[in-house]
Amino acid sequence: MADAARLNVEGTLSRNPLNFLRDSFPAMAVITVVIMLILPLPTVLLDALMAMNLIFSLLVLLIVLYTQRPTEFSLFPTVLLVATVFSLALNVSSTRLILTQGGKFDGRMIRAFSSFVVGSRGNEGIVVGFIIFIVIIAVQAVVITKGATRVSEVAARFTLDSMQVKMMSIETEYSSGSISEEEAQKRKAQVQKESDFYGSMDGASKFISGNVKVGIFITVVNILGGVIIGMALRGEPFGNAVANYIGFSIGDGLLSQFPALLISTAMGIVVTRAAATGNLSDQVMEQIFSRYSKIYWICAGLLVFLAVLPGFPWYVLLPMAALIAFHAFRTGRNEKKAASFNEMMAKTGAKKEKAETAEMSPVVPLDALSLELGYGLIPLVDKEKGAELLDRVQGVRRQSALDLGLVIPKVRIIDNMILEPSEYCFKIKGVDVGRGKIRMGYFLCINPGTVGEEISGEKTVDPAFGLPAIWVGSDRRDEAERAGYTVVDPPSIIATHLTEIIKHHAADILGLQDTQSILDTLRKDYPTVVDEVLKEGRGLRVVEIQKVLQGLLKERVSIRNMVSILEAIADYAPVSKNIWFLTEKARQAMASQICHQYADDDRKLRVLTIDPELEQKIIDSKYETPSGIVSAMDPPSHKAWIRALSKAASAVKEKGWMPVILCSEQARYLVKNSSDREMPDLAVLSVPEIVQDVNPEAVGIIRLENQG
């Protein structure tokens, strides 16, 4: 039944003659132009079409004047083409009738323009009409068309150049959550529409300049051809032939160039209003006639001065000076009112400044994580060029959520003109945490230490891991891979660097509000666990849970298993609310996860142990501060400890193993705290964190040099 109703509606619309005419109008217009070029038209129809051409050009000019934004009239380039072709078709039709009918030509529009518009008859009218025609052609060709063409070229160039930056700005606002996806798509479509419009205007301006040249050529052909045909074929006297054909040609030329002049004026207005919005008449009144009363007083005074000089028409200048002086008086009065109002508002604002501090000084929040790009790297986020970096960033966020259990906020990507063109910079809450340089069109070849024969290239350092690397062109990528280099493209460089930034600074990214969001989400499926941890009286505050999670993330322990973490906190919170104590218990609850994170495929965990005397010395250095416990060894002992630790870790790395320290529960946090500044990536495990299915193997012992 629905299909039948739809067919019934479509049938009704198709039978509507107005809809049929509307749908068929473009095709009918094309057929009409073709007929005008091939078949002679009756003079009555020619007059109607010429009047239509004149009115259509005036209509286009008025539409342009009252359009709020130039891009709202997006059909204007097509209108230029249609108007130009239609005008040329009228020229061809009128030329055919003038040359075939001669003195009997009775086209009223052309005759009217050849006599009434010129204002004189006879030879004087011919000369005047010819001069007017030349003036119109000169104004249109030299002034309006040439200027509009140049402006359209510049507008198209700058619009296309700024398109990438605008698209990137919109994408950045969307990534930061400032605008919705629908708003982002709408604004991107507007930018694309603006770019297409000014690009089309750049080409459409050539139609007008071509129309001027063709108009001159047709007029000359009409005059020469008419005189030759009149004298040679019709036997007309030279004077009659010149008077008839020159008069008709000038009338035809004026009638065709007036619409073209209106169209070219409309084109000039469109391209010069590139940055304007709003009605043109309102802009003129606001920006010219509604300010600067002093300049109108000066103009009025100058007119009065000219009026008193001998020979000047005082009866014209004095009334004009009076009108301008009246306008200056009204404008000055409005300016005084505006100044008084602003002064009153300033005084009122000063009185309420203390009460409105929140409004006058809004807090501008910093982005949790942002990526700033030099302008040379903008193509990496340009969607028309693939925007591969945007997809890579999304992939890094997803992988970080799986690896660390932390959903990273959207990365705000912005351009920074202060940076070098090829430079990028990561910031966490406004603080620079990593930067690097990218050579667009080149690949970064990293030497993992297994390269047999090095190849030539621009030497650099991998920004993510600090490994030696070189830049090579795309044509040498295969050569670098065969040599044993790890070859990385620019988007992968930034994505890898972002991954390392997140791993090292996950604790800084996790905020109090993020912790609350985690608890709120977890409460839906595990309400008992969350309520037990936050129980009034003996429960923890959200900020204390945040500190525990930050402690885990700081040592790259995933917090994805939030249920186990909260259960461990709930078990031991009645015993002590000390943050480092609860963190250690949360680690022990995830012992299997931590052990398998560092164990080999055969479930063997190679560890370094600490000499008992040295371990006890570290435990004795424990010092409690308001922010937690720290290791407070004396400087000589601390240097000796770090030297011994570095030596043992280097020996393990030479064997291809990751250095992992195994110590007692009491010493684990202090060992990590004492070595965190010099060796932030060092893994430290306690004995209670070793599970049964993992076999620890001691590969070395850490002792001070004076201990042998």
C-alpha positions in Angstrom: 0.0 0.0 0.0 2.9 2.3 0.8 4.4 1.7 -2.7 1.1 2.4 -4.3 0.7 5.7 -2.4 4.3 6.6 -3.4 3.6 5.8 -7.1 0.3 7.8 -6.9 2.2 10.9 -5.5 4.9 10.6 -8.1 2.3 10.3 -10.8 0.5 13.4 -9.5 3.8 15.4 -9.5 4.7 14.2 -13.0 1.3 15.4 -14.3 1.7 18.8 -12.7 2.7 21.2 -15.5 4.6 23.5 -13.2 6.9 20.7 -12.1 7.3 19.6 -15.7 8.4 23.1 -16.7 10.7 23.4 -13.8 12.4 20.1 -14.5 12.6 20.7 -18.2 13.8 24.4 -18.0 17.6 23.7 -18.4 17.0 21.4 -21.4 14.6 23.9 -23.0 17.2 26.7 -22.4 19.9 24.8 -24.2 17.6 24.0 -27.1 16.6 27.6 -27.4 20.3 28.7 -27.6 21.0 26.2 -30.3 17.9 27.3 -32.3 19.1 31.0 -31.9 22.5 30.1 -33.4 21.0 28.1 -36.4 17.6 29.6 -37.3 16.6 33.2 -37.9 14.3 34.5 -35.2 11.3 36.9 -35.6 12.2 40.4 -34.5 9.4 40.2 -31.9 11.0 37.1 -30.3 14.4 38.8 -30.5 13.2 41.8 -28.7 11.6 39.6 -26.0 14.8 37.6 -25.5 17.0 40.8 -25.4 14.7 42.3 -22.7 14.9 39.0 -20.8 18.7 39.1 -21.0 18.7 42.7 -19.7 16.4 41.9 -16.8 18.2 38.6 -16.0 21.5 40.5 -15.7 19.9 43.1 -13.4 18.4 40.3 -11.3 21.8 38.6 -10.9 23.3 41.9 -9.7 20.5 42.4 -7.2 20.8 38.9 -5.9 24.6 39.4 -5.3 23.9 42.7 -3.5 21.4 41.1 -1.1 23.3 37.8 -0.5 24.6 37.4 3.1 27.6 35.4 2.1 29.2 35.1 -1.4 29.2 31.3 -1.2 25.4 31.2 -0.7 25.1 32.0 -4.4 27.2 28.9 -5.4 25.5 28.8 -8.8 27.1 32.1 -9.8 29.9 30.6 -11.9 27.4 28.5 -13.9 25.2 31.6 -14.2 28.2 33.5 -15.7 28.6 30.8 -18.3 24.9 30.6 -19.2 24.6 34.4 -19.4 27.7 34.7 -21.6 26.5 32.0 -24.0 23.0 33.4 -24.1 24.3 36.9 -24.9 26.5 35.6 -27.7 23.6 33.7 -29.1 21.6 36.9 -29.1 24.5 38.7 -30.9 24.5 36.0 -33.6 20.7 36.2 -34.1 20.7 40.0 -34.2 23.7 40.1 -36.6 21.8 37.7 -39.0 18.7 39.9 -39.0 20.6 43.1 -39.4 22.6 41.8 -42.3 19.7 40.1 -44.1 17.1 42.8 -43.6 19.2 45.9 -43.8 17.2 49.2 -43.6 14.0 47.2 -43.2 15.2 45.7 -39.8 12.5 46.5 -37.3 14.0 45.3 -34.0 12.6 47.8 -31.5 15.1 47.1 -28.7 18.1 47.7 -31.0 16.5 50.7 -32.6 15.7 52.2 -29.2 19.2 51.8 -28.0 20.7 53.2 -31.2 18.6 56.4 -30.9 17.0 56.9 -27.4 19.9 55.8 -25.3 22.4 57.7 -27.4 20.2 60.9 -27.2 20.8 62.2 -30.7 19.9 61.3 -34.3 21.8 61.4 -37.5 25.5 61.5 -37.8 25.9 63.1 -34.4 24.0 60.3 -32.7 26.2 57.7 -34.5 29.3 59.3 -33.3 28.0 59.7 -29.7 26.8 56.1 -29.7 30.1 54.9 -30.9 32.0 56.8 -28.2 29.6 55.5 -25.5 30.1 52.0 -26.8 33.9 52.4 -26.7 33.7 53.9 -23.1 31.6 51.0 -21.9 33.9 48.4 -23.5 37.0 50.2 -21.9 35.4 50.4 -18.5 34.3 46.7 -18.6 37.6 45.3 -20.0 40.2 47.5 -18.4 38.6 48.3 -15.0 36.0 45.8 -13.9 36.8 42.6 -15.7 40.6 42.8 -15.3 40.4 43.7 -11.6 37.8 41.1 -10.8 39.8 38.5 -12.6 42.9 39.3 -10.6 41.0 39.3 -7.3 39.4 36.0 -8.2 42.8 34.4 -8.9 44.2 35.6 -5.6 41.1 34.5 -3.7 41.2 31.1 -5.2 44.9 30.7 -4.5 44.6 31.7 -0.8 41.4 29.8 -0.3 43.0 26.6 -1.6 46.2 27.2 0.4 44.3 27.7 3.7 42.0 24.8 3.2 44.3 22.3 4.9 44.7 24.5 7.9 40.9 25.0 8.2 40.2 21.3 7.9 42.9 20.5 10.5 41.4 23.1 12.9 37.9 21.6 12.5 39.4 18.1 13.1 41.2 19.3 16.1 38.0 20.8 17.6 36.2 17.6 16.9 39.0 15.5 18.5 38.9 17.7 21.6 35.2 17.4 21.9 34.5 21.1 21.3 32.1 20.3 18.5 29.9 17.3 17.5 30.5 15.1 14.5 27.5 16.7 12.7 28.9 20.2 13.3 32.4 19.1 12.1 30.9 17.5 8.9 28.9 20.7 8.3 31.9 23.0 8.7 34.1 20.8 6.6 31.4 20.8 3.8 31.3 24.7 4.1 35.1 24.9 3.7 35.0 22.5 0.7 32.1 24.5 -0.8 34.1 27.8 -0.3 37.1 26.3 -2.0 35.1 24.9 -4.9 33.3 28.2 -5.3 36.4 30.5 -5.5 38.1 27.9 -7.7 35.2 28.0 -10.1 35.1 31.8 -10.0 38.7 31.9 -11.0 37.8 30.1 -14.2 34.4 31.8 -14.7 36.0 35.3 -14.8 37.5 34.3 -18.1 34.0 34.1 -19.6 33.4 37.9 -19.1 36.8 38.9 -20.5 36.1 36.7 -23.6 32.7 38.2 -24.0 34.1 41.7 -24.2 36.6 40.7 -26.9 33.9 38.9 -28.9 31.5 41.9 -28.5 34.1 44.2 -30.1 34.7 41.7 -32.9 31.0 41.3 -33.6 30.4 45.0 -33.7 33.3 45.5 -36.2 31.9 42.6 -38.4 28.4 44.1 -38.3 29.7 47.5 -39.5 32.0 46.3 -42.2 29.7 43.5 -43.4 26.6 45.7 -43.3 28.3 48.5 -45.4 29.6 46.0 -47.9 26.3 44.1 -48.2 24.2 47.4 -48.4 26.4 49.0 -51.1 27.4 45.9 -53.1 24.3 43.8 -53.0 21.4 46.2 -52.3 22.8 49.2 -54.1 22.3 51.5 -51.2 24.1 54.9 -51.2 27.2 55.0 -49.0 25.6 57.5 -46.6 22.5 55.5 -46.0 24.5 52.3 -45.6 26.8 53.8 -43.1 23.9 55.4 -41.1 21.8 52.3 -41.0 24.4 49.6 -40.3 26.6 51.6 -38.0 23.5 52.7 -36.0 22.2 49.1 -35.8 25.6 47.8 -34.9 26.1 50.3 -32.1 22.6 49.7 -30.8 23.2 45.9 -30.8 26.6 46.4 -29.2 25.2 48.6 -26.4 22.3 46.3 -25.8 24.6 43.3 -25.4 27.3 45.1 -23.4 24.9 46.6 -20.8 23.9 43.1 -19.4 27.5 42.0 -19.6 28.5 45.1 -17.6 26.0 44.3 -14.9 27.2 40.6 -14.8 30.8 41.7 -14.6 30.0 44.2 -11.8 28.2 41.4 -9.9 31.3 39.2 -10.3 33.5 41.9 -9.0 31.3 42.3 -5.9 31.3 38.6 -5.2 35.1 38.1 -5.4 35.8 41.3 -3.4 33.5 40.2 -0.5 35.5 37.1 0.2 35.7 37.7 4.0 32.4 39.6 4.3 29.2 38.3 5.8 25.8 40.0 5.9 23.8 42.2 3.6 25.9 44.6 1.5 23.7 47.6 2.1 23.9 47.0 5.9 27.6 46.8 5.7 27.8 50.1 3.7 25.6 51.8 6.2 27.5 50.4 9.2 31.1 50.9 7.9 30.7 54.1 5.9 27.7 56.2 6.9 27.4 55.3 10.6 30.8 56.4 11.9 33.5 59.1 11.7 31.4 62.2 12.0 34.5 64.4 11.7 35.1 63.5 8.1 31.6 64.5 7.1 32.1 67.9 8.7 35.2 68.3 6.7 33.4 67.4 3.5 30.6 69.9 4.3 33.1 72.6 5.0 34.9 72.0 1.7 31.7 72.2 -0.3 30.8 75.5 1.4 34.3 76.8 0.5 33.8 75.8 -3.2 30.4 77.4 -3.3 31.7 80.9 -2.4 34.4 80.8 -5.1 33.4 82.5 -8.4 32.2 80.2 -11.2 31.1 77.2 -9.0 27.4 76.3 -8.9 26.5 77.4 -5.4 22.9 76.4 -5.8 24.1 72.8 -6.1 27.0 72.8 -3.6 25.2 74.5 -0.7 22.2 72.1 -0.5 24.6 69.2 -0.7 26.8 70.7 2.1 23.6 71.1 4.2 22.7 67.5 3.8 26.2 66.3 4.6 26.3 68.6 7.7 23.0 67.2 8.9 24.2 63.7 8.5 27.5 64.6 10.4 25.4 66.1 13.2 23.3 62.9 13.6 26.3 60.7 13.4 28.2 62.7 16.0 25.2 62.6 18.4 25.0 58.8 18.0 28.8 58.6 18.7 28.4 60.6 22.0 25.5 58.3 23.1 27.6 55.2 22.4 30.6 56.7 24.3 28.4 57.6 27.3 26.9 54.1 27.3 30.3 52.5 27.2 31.6 54.7 30.0 28.6 53.8 32.2 29.1 50.1 31.5 32.8 50.5 32.4 31.9 52.1 35.7 29.3 49.4 36.4 31.7 46.7 35.5 34.4 48.2 37.8 31.9 48.0 40.7 31.0 44.4 40.0 34.5 43.3 39.2 35.0 41.4 42.5 31.5 39.8 42.3 32.0 38.7 38.8 35.6 37.3 39.0 34.5 34.0 37.7 32.9 35.5 34.6 35.7 38.0 33.9 38.5 35.4 34.5 37.3 32.0 33.1 39.5 29.0 33.7 40.9 27.7 30.5 41.6 24.0 31.0 44.7 22.4 29.6 44.5 19.4 27.3 45.4 16.1 29.0 47.4 15.2 25.9 48.1 17.3 22.8 50.2 17.0 19.7 51.5 20.2 18.1 52.7 20.1 14.5 54.8 22.4 12.4 53.1 23.6 9.2 55.2 21.3 7.1 53.6 18.2 8.8 50.0 19.3 8.2 49.6 16.9 5.3 49.9 14.0 7.8 46.4 15.0 9.2 44.9 16.1 5.9 41.9 13.8 5.1 42.2 14.5 1.4 45.7 13.0 1.6 44.7 10.0 3.7 45.1 11.5 7.2 47.0 8.4 8.1 48.3 10.0 11.3 44.7 10.4 12.7 44.1 6.7 12.2 47.4 5.8 13.8 46.6 8.0 16.9 43.2 6.3 17.3 45.0 2.9 17.1 47.5 4.0 19.7 44.6 5.0 22.0 42.9 1.7 21.5 46.1 -0.3 22.1 46.9 1.7 25.2 43.5 1.0 26.6 44.2 -2.8 26.1 47.7 -2.7 27.4 47.4 -0.3 30.4 43.7 -0.4 31.1 43.6 3.4 30.8 41.4 5.1 28.2 43.6 8.0 27.0 41.6 11.2 26.3 41.3 12.3 22.7 44.6 13.7 21.5 44.2 17.4 20.6 46.2 17.9 17.3 46.9 21.6 16.6 49.3 23.5 14.3 52.0 25.6 16.0 53.7 28.3 13.9 56.4 28.6 16.6 57.7 25.1 15.8 60.0 24.5 12.9 58.1 23.3 9.8 59.2 19.7 10.2 59.0 19.6 14.0 56.3 18.1 16.3 55.8 18.2 20.0 53.8 16.3 22.6 52.4 18.1 25.6 50.7 16.7 28.8 48.6 19.4 30.4 50.6 22.1 28.7 54.1 20.7 29.6 56.5 19.5 26.8 57.2 15.8 27.3 58.7 14.9 23.9 59.5 16.3 20.5 61.1 15.2 17.2 61.6 16.2 13.6 60.2 14.5 10.5 61.5 14.7 7.0 58.4 14.4 4.7 58.9 12.1 1.8 61.7 10.2 3.6 61.9 7.0 5.7 63.6 6.7 9.1 66.0 3.7 9.1 66.8 2.6 12.7 69.9 0.5 13.4 68.7 -2.1 15.9 72.3 -3.2 16.4 72.2 -6.0 13.8 73.1 -4.0 10.7 76.1 -5.6 9.0 77.0 -2.9 6.5 75.7 0.6 7.1 74.3 2.6 4.2 74.7 6.3 3.5 72.1 8.8 4.6 71.4 11.8 6.8 72.2 10.8 10.3 69.7 11.4 13.1 68.3 9.8 16.3 65.1 7.9 16.7 62.9 10.3 18.8 61.1 7.4 20.6 64.0 5.3 21.8 67.1 7.4 21.1 68.6 4.8 18.8 70.9 5.9 16.0 69.2 6.2 12.6 69.4 7.8 9.2 66.9 9.4 6.7 66.7 7.8 3.3 64.5 8.5 0.3 61.6 6.2 -0.7 63.7 4.9 -3.6 66.2 3.4 -1.1 63.7 1.8 1.2 64.3 -1.8 -0.1 68.0 -1.3 0.2 67.8 -0.3 3.8 65.5 -3.2 4.7 68.0 -5.7 3.0 70.8 -4.1 5.1 69.0 -5.0 8.3 67.6 -1.5 9.2 64.1 -1.1 10.8 62.4 1.2 8.2 59.6 3.5 9.6 57.4 6.0 7.7 56.6 9.4 9.2 53.1 8.6 10.7 54.6 5.5 12.3 57.4 7.5 13.9 54.9 9.9 15.6 52.6 7.0 16.6 55.5 5.0 18.1 56.7 8.1 20.0 53.1 8.7 21.2 53.0 5.1 22.5 56.2 5.6 24.5 55.0 8.9 25.8 51.8 7.3 27.1 53.7 4.4 28.7 56.1 6.8 30.5 53.5 9.3 31.6 50.3 7.3 32.0 50.3 8.2 35.7 50.4 11.9 34.8 47.5 11.5 32.4 45.2 9.8 34.9 43.3 12.5 36.6 40.9 12.6 39.5 37.9 12.9 37.2 39.1 10.0 35.2 39.3 7.9 38.3 35.8 8.8 39.2 34.6 7.8 35.7 36.3 4.4 36.1 34.6 3.8 39.4 31.2 5.0 38.0 31.5 2.6 35.0 32.7 -0.3 37.2 29.8 0.3 39.6 27.2 -0.8 37.0 28.6 -4.4 37.0 30.4 -4.6 40.3 28.5 -2.3 42.7 29.5 -4.3 45.8 33.2 -4.0 45.1 33.1 -0.2 44.5 30.8 0.4 47.5 33.1 -1.6 49.8 36.1 0.4 48.8 34.3 3.8 49.2 32.4 2.8 52.3 31.8 5.7 54.6 33.8 5.7 57.8 36.5 3.1 56.9 36.6 3.4 53.1 39.0 5.4 50.9 38.5 8.7 49.1 38.6 8.8 45.3 41.9 10.7 45.4 43.5 7.9 47.4 42.4 5.3 44.9 43.8 7.6 42.2 47.2 7.6 43.9 47.2 3.8 44.1 46.4 3.6 40.3 49.0 6.2 39.5 51.6 4.1 41.5 50.8 1.1 39.4 50.8 2.9 36.1 54.1 4.6 37.0 55.7 1.1 36.9 53.8 0.1 33.8 51.5 -2.2 35.5 48.2 -2.4 33.7 45.1 -1.3 35.7 42.7 -3.1 33.3 41.9 -5.7 36.0 40.3 -3.0 38.2 38.2 -5.6 40.1 41.2 -7.3 41.5 42.8 -4.0 42.4 39.8 -2.8 44.2 39.3 -6.1 46.0 42.9 -5.9 47.3 42.3 -2.4 48.4 39.1 -3.3 50.2 40.9 -6.3 52.0 43.8 -4.2 53.3 42.3 -0.7 53.7 41.1 -1.6 57.3 44.7 -2.5 58.2 46.3 0.7 56.8 45.4 3.5 54.4 49.0 4.1 53.5 49.2 4.6 49.8 52.5 2.7 49.2 51.2 -0.2 51.4 48.0 -0.5 49.4 49.9 -0.2 46.1 52.1 -3.1 47.1 49.1 -5.2 48.0 47.4 -4.4 44.7 50.6 -5.5 42.9 50.5 -8.8 44.8 46.9 -9.3 43.8 48.0 -9.1 40.2 51.2 -11.1 40.7 50.4 -13.5 37.8 50.0 -10.6 35.4 53.2 -8.9 36.5 55.3 -12.1 36.4 54.2 -13.1 32.9 54.9 -9.5 31.8 58.6 -10.1 32.3 59.0 -13.9 32.0 60.2 -15.6 28.9 58.1 -17.8 26.6 59.2 -20.8 28.7 57.9 -19.1 31.8 61.4 -18.5 33.2 62.0 -15.2 35.0 65.7 -14.2 35.0 66.3 -11.9 38.0 69.0 -10.0 39.7 69.1 -10.3 43.5 70.5 -7.9 46.0 73.1 -8.7 48.6 71.3 -9.1 52.0 73.6 -6.6 53.6 73.0 -4.0 50.9 69.2 -4.7 50.9 69.1 -4.2 54.7 71.0 -0.9 54.2 68.3 0.2 51.7 65.5 -0.8 54.1 67.2 1.2 56.9 67.3 4.3 54.7 63.5 4.4 54.7 62.2 7.9 55.6 58.6 8.9 55.9 57.4 12.2 54.4 53.9 13.7 54.1 53.7 12.4 50.5 54.9 8.9 51.3 58.1 7.0 52.1 61.4 7.5 50.3 64.9 6.1 50.3 67.3 8.5 52.1 70.7 6.9 51.7 73.7 9.2 52.2 75.2 10.5 48.8 78.3 8.3 48.8 76.3 5.1 49.5 73.6 6.2 46.9 76.3 6.7 44.2 77.9 3.3 45.0 74.4 1.6 44.9 73.6 3.1 41.6 77.0 2.2 40.2 76.6 -1.4 41.3 73.0 -1.5 39.9 74.0 -0.1 36.5 76.9 -2.5 36.2 74.7 -5.5 37.0 71.9 -4.4 34.7 74.4 -3.8 31.8 75.8 -7.3 32.2 72.3 -8.8 31.9 71.4 -6.6 28.9 74.6 -7.9 27.1 73.1 -11.4 27.4 69.9 -10.2 25.7 67.8 -10.3 28.9 65.7 -7.6 30.5 67.1 -6.6 33.9 64.6 -7.4 36.6 65.3 -7.0 40.3 63.9 -9.4 42.9 63.9 -8.4 46.5 61.9 -8.6 49.7 58.5 -7.0 50.1 59.9 -4.4 52.6 62.6 -3.3 50.2 60.8 -3.4 46.8 59.3 0.1 46.9 62.5 1.6 48.3 64.7 -0.1 45.7 62.4 1.3 43.0 62.3 4.8 44.6 66.1 5.0 45.0 66.8 4.1 41.4 63.9 5.8 39.7 65.7 9.0 38.7 68.7 7.2 37.1 67.0 4.1 35.8 63.3 4.9 35.4 62.6 1.8 33.2 64.0 -0.7 35.7 61.6 -3.5 36.8 61.6 -4.3 40.5 59.6 -7.3 41.9 59.1 -8.6 45.4 59.1 -12.2 46.5 55.3 -12.3 47.1 54.7 -11.3 43.5 56.3 -14.5 42.2 53.6 -17.0 41.2 54.0 -20.8 41.1 53.9 -21.3 37.4 56.8 -18.9 36.9 60.3 -20.1 37.6 62.7 -17.4 38.8 66.4 -17.8 37.9 69.0 -15.7 39.5 71.5 -14.4 36.9 73.5 -12.1 39.1 73.8 -10.5 42.5 74.1 -6.8 43.2 76.6 -5.8 45.8 78.7 -2.8 46.5 82.3 -2.8 45.3 83.8 -2.7 48.8 81.7 -5.8 49.6 83.6 -7.8 46.9 
